[in-house]
Amino acid sequence: MKKIDFKKKAKEIQKNYLAVYAQEILTIIINRTRRGIDNNGKQFKPYKKTTIDIKGSSIVNLTDSGKMLDQGLTYKKIRNGLRLYLRGSREAGLSNNDVAFRNKKMGREFLGLTKQEIKEYTKKLSKIYKDILK
């Protein structure tokens, strides 16, 4: 019987496939967010009147400054998968992750996948594992 080195196979999968999927996932999040849709597939909670007056727009797509999605959204490989996060900062003491957390509290959570997207990527990765371990 052939012995399978699972640690080696897992590293191979992480090296060869996770980076590709990470880029796909980042693209999904950016495109969805630009359409004003959260990670639950729902429209973002609208801005308050005072915010609309300040921004000059009622469009909620979290791209106002262009610093979060276009420059800051990235990933890091971790032991059991990927960690999505925002690098960079807005001003002294306020990181893009802080802004993302505030948006989440305001009903505009965007950093993640819908349940359906999670199922799809779980299925894709499971298939890869099965194919490699054959």
N, C-alpha and C positions, 0 to 999 in steps of 0.2 A: 504494500500500500504506500502510495506517495505521500510524503509529509509536506504539509503546507505551512510556510512561514507567514502567519497572519500579520505580524507586525510589519514585515517587509512589504507585503501586499497592500496594507493600509497606507503605508508611506508612499507607495507607488501611485495609489489612487489620489492621495492628497496632492502629490506633486503634479500629476498630469491632468487632473480633472477639476479640482476645486477652484483653481485660478480662473479657468474658463467659465465655470458656473458663477463665480463671484462677479465677473464682468457682466454676465447676462443679468444677474440679479440687480446690480447697481443700475444698469440701463432701464430695467423694469421700474425700479423705484423712482428714478429721475423722470421718466416719461409719464408715469402715473401721477406723480406729484405736480408736474407742470399742467396736467389736466384738472388739477384741483381735487383729486381723489385720494383718500387716506388708505392706510394699509388694511382696512377692513372692507374696501371697495365702496365706501360711501363718500359723498361730497364733503369737503372740509366745512367745519363750522364757520359761519360768516363772521366777518370783522364787525366790531362795534362801530357805531356812527363816528365816534371820536377818532378811531384808527383810520377809517375811510377818509376823514377830513385831513389827517396828517399825511397819509400815503397818496391821496388824490385818486384812489382807485378802490373799487369794492371787490376786485378779483383776488381770490385767495388761492395762490399756487406756490407760496413759500419761496418765490424766486426774486423777491423785491431787491435785495442787495446783490444777488448773483454770487455771493461768497459761500453759501452753504452747499447747495447741490452741485454747482458747476466745478467748484474747486476743493470742497472739503469732504465729500462723500467718498469713503474708501472702505477697505476691508483688511482684516488680518487673519492669517491662518492660525487656528488654535488646535489644541489636541483633538477635539472631536468635531471639527468643522470650521466654520467661519464666524468672525465677529465683525459686524458692520458698525461703523462709527464715523463721526465727523471730525476731521482734523482742523486745526486753525482756530482763530478767534475773531471776534468782532471788534473788541476794544479791550483795554486793560481789565482783567478780571472776569471777562465774559467769553467763554469758549463757545464754539458752534454746538457742542454737545449740550451746553446749558440752554441754548436757544431751542434745540430740538426737544429737550425735556419740558421747557415752558410751553412749546407748541402742543406737546402731548397732553399736558394739563388743561390746555385751552380747547381740547377736542380736535386737534389737528395732528394726530399721530401718523407719521409717514415712513419712519425708518423701520422697515420690516416687510414681510410678505403677507398676502392674504392667505387664508386657510387653504384655498384651492392651489395657490402657487406653492405653498409648503408641501402639499400632497404630491404635486407634479415633480418637484425637485427630489423629494424623498424617493419617489418611484424611479426617477432617472438614476440616482446614486445607487439604489438597491440593485437595479439591473446591471450597473457597472460592476459592483461588488460580485454579483453572481457570475457574470461573464469572466471576470479575472480569476475567480477562485475555482473555475472548472478545471 
